Amino acid sequence: MADNPKTNPMNDEDPKSRKDRDIPDRQKVTRKVATVGVGGNIFLAAFKLFAGIFGNSTAMISDAVHSLSDVFATAIAFVGVRLAERDADSDHPYGHERFESVASLALGLILLFTGLAIGYSSLESIATGSYLDTATPSLIALIAAIVSIVAKEGMFWYTRHWARTINSSAFMADAWHHRSDALSSVGALAGIGASMLGFHAGDAIASLVICVIILKVAFDVLKESLSSLTDTACDSAFEHELGDVISNTPGVIRIDDLRTRKFGNKVYVDAEIAVDGSQTLIQAHEIAEAAHDAVESHFDNVKHIMIHENPA
């Protein structure tokens, strides 16, 4: 049975250090991404709120509220990532990776309530006809929407790049939060433009479109975070690749059982392999160790694998 990482006799660095040697310092990355996210969103929220108020655009005010929620979202993502980096202790012997999933869940809830609030306000405006009493949006609101689209799309690609680099579910959720803001600004741009051309309901309808976009992103983020918190199995493609790595280990006759479960941004694996029953316990153990090391060297996101040997 093999359940603990071992030092490779041909290399004095352990599997964890081998995995992490090409990955940038997570603390530096998280600080950098959080700084860009919080700073950018504070600027955009202030600019869009100013443009929405003085440019007579409810859609832009809704978009400003969305950007303001992004400030809290990035802060939560930062805290979640930092907590997930803590070493295992007596209270959390398996580590703290699930704090990232908790942060992603919080981000999803922020998106959900932001979307619902914007949707309620939009529906109320349309149902009561209050949009008819609103002045036509001005050019500054249109400019703010364009600036927001460009800035938020850039923040999406920047955050997604680093989220993939350090394998962070919380920052990936934050990246999609940026993308939802960019998409909502597209809706705001269309609504403001329509209102300026004489279609007065355009601004309110744009806010409603923004609501739908935000709710869709919230659903996706919540679904993924709950998946990581409830021991959901990895997808079939991952398990198939995992099975191939184990099966190709010399001495493994077949795989009797293979189970995976998500643990934050990491994966736990339990496997039973069949080996020649006439071998000694030491020989069977060496085969299991070889399969164990092959999996850890091939998959950076596998944190723990337990392999049990059965006689064929």
Protein Blocks (a to p, Z undefined) as FASTA:
>chain_A
ZZbdcddfkbcbdfklmmmmmpccfklmmmmmmmmmmmmmmmmmmmmmmmmmmnopaklm
mmmmmmmmmmmmmmmmmmmmmmmmpccdfklmnojklmmmmmmmmmmmmmmmmmmmmmmm
mmmmmmnommmmpccddfklmmmmmmmmmmmmmmmmmmmmmmmmnopaklmmmmmmmmmm
mmmmmmmmmmmmmmmnopaklmmmmmmmmmmmmmmmmmmmmmmmmmmmnopacdfklmmm
mmmmmmmpghiabdfbdcdddehjaccddddddddfkbcfklmmmmmmmmmmmmmmmmmk
lmbdcdddddZZ
